[in-house]
Amino acid sequence: MSTRPVLRFAPSPTGLLHVGNARTALYNALYARREGGTFILRYDDTDTARSTQAFAEAIARDVAWLGIPPDRVERQSDRLARYDAAVERLKAEGRLYPAYETEEELETGRLSRRRRGLPPIYDRGALDLSDAERARLEGEGRRPYWRFRLDGRKLAWADLVRGEQAVDTATLSDPVLVRADGSYLYTLTSVVDDIEMGVTHVVRGEDHVTNTGVQIEIIEALGGTPPVFGHHNLLTLPSGEGLSKRLGHLSLAALRKEGEEALAVAALAVLTGTSLAVEPVSDLDTLAARIDFAKISRAPARFDPAELSALTTATLHHLPFATVEERLAQHGVGGGEPFWLAVRGNLGRLGDAAHWWKVVEGPIAPPPQGEDAAFLAQAAERLPPEPWDGEVYTAWLNALKPASGRKGRALFHPLRLALTGAESGPELKALLPLIGREKAEARLKGEPA
């Protein structure tokens, strides 16, 4: 029997999520949903100097807005004892060793290796220190940080996105896992969490490819089994500049405030930079069914706000009433499904529905009638009696045409202007029954209603 997949999204609560973060979150959440698995939201909050509760709450809002609520929420700050235990195990097995070099000394070492034609990686000088030398350094006030001793071997894996990948850890510096102040780096905490939480798939940005080789060694040193890895391409601004949480590039909070649809953000974040067509979806299950990691490009993908705006509009035009009912109410919009079906094809943002609800409910002041006054008075007299249904507009026009001698724009345009106060908009066939006979008659007579 196959194991159900467990995936995670592990942001640091040090800034607002942007669409690049959303891409990673969506790939993990939607794959888990499609395969009947578990999606974990895990806060990488061990950096106490930069992590804040406010940013953690903002992340939770963004994930909820995207429609991908986690099955579990974990916080690394609650798991420090587990990292302590892992560190002690690695020390006992000789895989973690203390180092004392300052950043200046490390840079000097890198320059020296470059001059000798060697890769500028850490030279493991700390391994040659005697107990007396370590004691002297600590007596001078230096506190050790701890490096993981890599085996220096070629590690290969079948990447969900990139195919066969390999990293030779002999070309890498032994990574620091514990800072001099005793705090842990993500390289360690992520591995411990993935092992203990049973994570089966790690899908993340391609900037982690090299790091994967390091983490596989740490996973194996802690007795774990490496998960399946997938490294997707990164999103950029239209200029090609990389996205930054710190600078607030394309933050989900800003896109939400601008009225972009979450489904449109999700569709563009997931489908751009792939060989799949970017098109509106009616729900996340549909989007999940389209995900194919093998169709993700190797090249960075540009996220265009103009394309997002157009996709938001196209998405709104197809959304069923049930998915927007609550949000319409928040905008003070009523009218139920008939109103939504009447106006959705004319919306650029969901908030625009409030304008058309005002048109339906009134009162609006019709524009001056001018030379159309007599025709509009005639139109008012020929309004059919209620109750009205979707055919009343056609019946009304069929009566007006021979009586007025008008047709085409001369017939339709004055009616639209009088009834809605606008040159264009939703079909009057759908709007007229919502406006109702009393208001329609008053507006045709030039009266506010």
C-alpha positions in Angstrom: 0.0 0.0 0.0 1.4 3.4 -1.0 2.2 6.0 1.6 0.1 9.2 1.4 2.4 12.2 0.7 3.3 14.7 3.4 4.4 18.1 2.1 5.3 21.4 3.9 5.6 25.1 3.3 8.1 26.5 5.7 8.3 30.4 5.5 10.2 32.6 7.9 7.9 35.1 9.6 10.3 37.9 8.8 8.3 39.7 6.1 5.2 39.6 3.9 4.7 36.7 1.5 5.1 37.5 -2.2 3.9 35.6 -5.3 7.1 33.6 -5.4 6.4 32.3 -1.9 2.8 31.6 -3.0 4.1 29.6 -5.9 6.0 27.3 -3.5 3.1 27.1 -1.1 0.6 26.3 -3.8 2.7 23.5 -5.4 3.0 21.8 -2.1 -0.6 22.3 -0.9 -2.3 21.4 -4.2 -0.1 18.3 -4.8 -1.0 17.1 -1.3 -4.7 17.8 -1.9 -4.7 16.0 -5.2 -2.9 13.0 -3.9 -4.9 12.8 -0.6 -1.9 13.8 1.5 -1.1 16.2 4.3 -0.1 19.8 3.9 1.9 21.3 6.8 2.5 25.0 7.4 5.7 25.2 9.4 7.0 28.5 10.6 10.8 28.8 10.4 10.9 31.2 13.4 14.1 30.3 15.2 15.6 33.7 14.1 14.2 35.5 17.1 15.7 38.8 16.2 13.8 39.1 12.9 10.7 36.8 13.3 7.6 38.5 14.6 4.1 37.3 15.5 2.6 40.0 13.3 4.3 38.5 10.2 3.3 35.0 11.3 -0.4 36.1 11.4 0.0 37.8 8.0 1.3 34.5 6.6 -1.7 32.7 8.0 -4.1 35.3 6.4 -2.3 34.9 3.1 -2.4 31.1 3.1 -6.1 31.2 4.0 -6.8 33.8 1.2 -5.1 31.5 -1.3 -7.6 28.8 -0.3 -4.9 26.3 1.0 -5.5 26.0 4.7 -2.9 23.6 6.3 -3.8 20.3 7.8 -1.2 21.0 10.5 0.6 24.1 11.8 4.1 23.7 13.4 6.5 26.3 14.8 10.2 25.6 15.0 10.4 27.8 18.1 8.3 25.0 19.9 10.8 22.3 18.9 14.1 23.5 20.2 14.6 20.4 22.4 14.4 18.3 19.3 17.2 20.3 17.7 19.2 20.0 20.9 19.0 16.3 20.7 20.0 16.2 17.0 23.0 18.4 17.7 24.1 16.1 20.6 23.8 13.1 18.3 25.9 14.7 15.6 28.5 15.7 18.1 28.7 12.3 19.6 29.2 10.7 16.1 31.9 13.2 15.2 29.9 14.9 12.5 29.7 18.3 14.2 32.8 20.2 15.2 33.6 23.6 16.7 35.1 26.4 14.6 36.4 29.8 15.7 37.4 31.8 12.7 36.1 35.3 12.3 34.5 36.4 9.0 37.7 38.3 8.2 39.8 35.2 8.8 37.5 33.1 6.6 37.7 35.7 3.8 41.5 35.7 4.0 41.4 31.9 3.7 39.1 32.0 0.6 41.4 34.5 -1.1 44.4 32.3 -0.4 42.8 29.3 -1.9 41.8 31.2 -5.0 45.4 32.3 -5.5 46.4 28.7 -5.4 43.8 27.7 -7.9 41.7 25.9 -5.3 37.9 26.2 -4.7 37.2 29.0 -2.1 35.7 26.7 0.4 36.4 26.3 4.1 39.7 24.5 4.7 38.7 22.7 7.9 41.4 24.4 9.8 39.4 24.0 13.0 39.8 20.3 12.8 43.6 20.7 13.4 43.2 22.7 16.6 44.4 21.0 19.8 42.4 21.1 23.0 44.9 23.7 24.3 44.4 25.9 21.2 40.6 25.7 21.6 40.9 26.6 25.2 43.1 29.6 24.4 40.7 30.9 21.7 37.8 30.6 24.1 39.8 32.3 26.8 40.2 35.2 24.4 36.4 35.4 24.3 35.7 33.5 21.1 32.7 31.3 21.2 32.6 28.4 18.8 30.1 27.9 16.1 29.5 24.3 14.9 30.1 22.9 11.4 28.8 19.7 9.9 31.6 17.6 8.5 30.6 16.6 5.0 31.6 13.2 3.6 32.7 14.8 0.4 30.9 12.5 -2.0 28.7 12.8 -5.1 25.0 12.7 -4.2 22.3 12.1 -6.8 18.6 12.2 -6.8 15.7 12.2 -9.3 14.3 15.7 -9.1 10.5 16.0 -9.8 11.2 19.1 -11.9 14.8 19.0 -13.1 15.3 15.3 -13.7 18.5 13.6 -12.6 20.5 15.9 -10.4 23.8 15.5 -8.6 25.9 17.5 -6.1 29.4 16.7 -5.1 29.8 17.8 -1.5 33.6 17.7 -1.8 33.2 21.0 -3.6 31.3 22.6 -0.7 32.2 24.1 2.6 31.2 22.2 5.7 28.0 24.1 6.6 27.5 25.9 9.9 24.5 24.4 11.7 24.8 26.1 15.1 25.7 29.8 15.4 28.1 31.1 18.1 25.1 32.3 20.1 23.7 28.7 20.2 20.9 29.3 17.7 20.2 26.9 14.9 20.3 27.5 11.2 17.6 26.4 8.8 19.8 23.7 7.3 19.6 21.7 10.5 16.1 22.5 11.7 14.5 21.8 8.4 16.1 18.4 8.2 15.1 17.4 11.8 11.5 18.6 11.1 11.2 16.8 7.8 12.4 13.5 9.4 10.2 13.7 12.5 7.1 15.0 10.6 7.3 12.3 8.0 7.7 14.7 5.1 7.8 12.6 1.9 8.2 15.4 -0.7 10.1 18.6 -0.6 9.1 21.0 -3.4 10.9 24.4 -3.3 12.8 26.9 -5.3 15.8 26.0 -7.5 18.0 28.2 -5.3 18.0 25.2 -2.9 19.5 22.7 -5.3 23.1 22.8 -3.9 21.7 22.8 -0.4 19.8 19.6 -1.1 23.1 17.7 -1.4 24.1 19.0 2.1 20.8 18.2 3.6 20.8 14.6 2.2 24.0 14.0 4.1 22.5 15.5 7.3 19.4 13.4 6.9 21.4 10.2 6.5 23.6 11.1 9.5 20.5 11.4 11.6 19.2 8.1 10.4 16.5 9.4 8.1 15.5 8.6 4.5 15.7 11.5 2.0 12.4 12.6 0.7 11.5 13.1 -3.0 12.9 16.5 -4.0 11.6 19.0 -6.6 13.1 22.3 -7.4 11.0 24.7 -9.4 12.1 27.8 -11.3 11.8 31.2 -9.6 9.5 34.1 -10.3 10.8 37.5 -11.1 9.4 41.0 -11.6 8.7 41.9 -15.3 12.1 43.6 -15.3 13.8 40.3 -14.5 14.7 41.5 -11.0 14.2 38.9 -8.3 11.4 39.1 -5.8 12.1 40.3 -2.2 10.1 39.9 1.0 12.2 42.7 2.5 11.3 45.1 -0.3 7.7 44.0 -0.4 7.7 43.0 -4.1 4.3 41.8 -5.3 3.2 40.9 -1.8 0.0 38.9 -1.4 -1.3 41.5 1.0 -0.9 44.3 -1.6 -2.5 42.2 -4.4 -5.4 41.4 -2.1 -5.9 45.1 -1.3 -5.8 45.9 -5.1 -8.7 43.6 -5.6 -6.9 40.8 -7.4 -8.7 37.4 -7.2 -7.0 34.8 -5.2 -7.8 32.2 -7.9 -6.2 34.4 -10.5 -3.1 34.8 -8.3 -2.9 31.1 -7.8 -3.4 30.2 -11.4 -0.7 32.6 -12.6 1.7 31.7 -9.9 1.4 28.0 -10.6 1.1 28.0 -14.4 3.5 30.8 -15.5 6.9 29.5 -16.4 5.5 26.2 -17.4 4.5 24.7 -20.8 0.9 24.8 -19.6 -1.5 27.5 -20.8 -2.2 30.2 -18.3 -6.0 30.4 -18.2 -8.7 31.1 -15.5 -9.8 28.3 -13.3 -13.1 28.0 -11.4 -11.6 26.3 -8.3 -8.3 25.0 -6.8 -9.1 21.4 -7.5 -9.1 22.2 -11.2 -5.7 23.9 -10.8 -4.4 21.0 -8.7 -5.3 18.6 -11.5 -3.2 20.6 -14.0 0.0 20.6 -12.0 2.8 18.6 -13.7 6.2 19.2 -12.3 7.9 17.9 -15.4 6.4 20.8 -17.4 8.0 23.5 -15.3 10.7 25.4 -17.2 14.3 25.7 -16.1 14.3 29.5 -16.9 13.1 32.1 -14.4 9.5 33.1 -15.0 8.4 36.7 -15.1 5.2 37.5 -13.1 3.4 40.3 -14.9 0.9 42.4 -12.9 -0.9 43.4 -16.1 -1.4 39.7 -16.9 -2.7 39.1 -13.4 -5.2 41.9 -13.8 -6.5 40.5 -17.0 -6.7 37.0 -15.4 -8.6 38.4 -12.4 -11.2 39.9 -14.8 -11.5 36.6 -16.8 -11.7 34.6 -13.6 -14.6 36.8 -12.2 -16.5 36.3 -15.5 -16.8 32.5 -14.8 -17.1 32.3 -11.0 -20.3 30.6 -9.7 -22.4 32.6 -7.2 -21.7 30.2 -4.3 -18.0 31.1 -4.4 -18.6 34.9 -4.1 -21.9 35.1 -2.1 -20.2 35.9 1.2 -17.8 38.4 -0.3 -20.6 40.2 -2.1 -22.5 40.6 1.2 -19.3 42.2 2.6 -19.6 44.8 -0.1 -23.2 45.4 0.7 -24.4 43.7 -2.5 -27.6 41.7 -2.5 -29.7 40.4 -5.4 -28.6 36.8 -5.0 -27.6 34.6 -8.0 -29.7 36.4 -10.6 -27.9 39.6 -9.9 -24.5 38.0 -10.0 -25.1 36.2 -13.2 -26.4 39.5 -14.7 -23.3 41.5 -13.8 -20.3 39.2 -13.5 -19.4 39.5 -17.2 -18.9 43.3 -16.8 -16.7 43.3 -13.7 -13.0 44.1 -13.6 -12.9 43.6 -9.8 -15.4 42.0 -7.5 -15.9 45.3 -5.7 -17.3 46.8 -9.0 -20.5 44.8 -8.3 -21.4 47.4 -5.7 -21.8 50.0 -8.5 -24.3 47.8 -10.4 -26.1 46.9 -7.2 -26.6 50.7 -6.7 -28.0 50.9 -10.3 -30.4 48.1 -9.5 -31.5 49.3 -6.1 -31.3 53.0 -6.7 -31.9 55.8 -6.4 -30.0 57.0 -9.4 -30.6 60.3 -11.2 -31.1 59.6 -15.0 -29.2 62.0 -17.3 -31.0 64.7 -19.3 -33.2 63.1 -21.9 -33.0 65.8 -24.6 -34.4 64.8 -27.9 -35.2 61.3 -26.6 -37.7 62.5 -24.0 -40.8 61.7 -26.1 -39.5 58.3 -27.0 -38.7 57.5 -23.4 -42.2 58.6 -22.3 -43.6 56.3 -24.9 -41.3 53.5 -23.6 -42.6 54.0 -20.1 -46.2 53.7 -21.2 -45.5 50.4 -23.0 -43.7 48.7 -20.0 -45.4 45.3 -19.6 -47.2 44.6 -16.3 -45.4 42.6 -13.7 -44.5 39.9 -12.8 -41.4 40.1 -15.0 -39.1 37.4 -16.1 -36.1 37.1 -18.3 -38.2 37.6 -21.4 -39.8 40.9 -20.5 -37.1 43.0 -22.1 -37.5 41.3 -25.5 -41.3 41.6 -25.3 -41.0 45.3 -24.5 -38.7 45.9 -27.4 -40.9 44.1 -29.8 -43.7 46.4 -28.8 -41.6 49.5 -28.9 -40.1 49.0 -32.4 -43.2 49.4 -34.5 -44.7 52.0 -32.2 -41.6 54.2 -32.2 -40.2 53.4 -35.6 -36.8 53.1 -34.0 -34.3 50.3 -34.3 -30.6 49.5 -33.5 -28.7 52.0 -31.4 -31.5 54.6 -31.7 -33.7 52.1 -29.9 -31.3 50.5 -27.4 -29.0 53.4 -26.3 -31.6 55.8 -24.9 -33.2 53.0 -22.9 -29.9 51.9 -21.4 -28.9 55.5 -20.5 -32.2 56.2 -18.8 -32.4 52.9 -16.9 -28.8 52.6 -15.8 -27.3 56.1 -16.2 -24.4 54.4 -18.1 -23.4 54.2 -21.8 -22.6 50.4 -21.5 -22.9 47.6 -19.0 -24.6 44.3 -18.3 -27.4 43.2 -20.7 -30.6 45.0 -20.0 -32.4 41.7 -20.5 -31.0 40.5 -17.2 -31.0 43.9 -15.4 -34.6 45.0 -16.2 -36.3 42.4 -14.0 -34.0 43.2 -11.2 -34.7 47.0 -11.4 -38.4 46.3 -11.4 -41.3 48.1 -13.1 -41.8 51.0 -10.6 -38.2 52.2 -10.7 -37.9 51.6 -14.5 -41.0 53.7 -15.2 -39.8 56.5 -13.0 -36.3 56.6 -14.7 -37.8 56.5 -18.1 -39.8 59.6 -17.1 -36.6 61.3 -16.0 -37.3 60.9 -12.3 -34.7 59.8 -9.7 -35.5 56.2 -8.6 
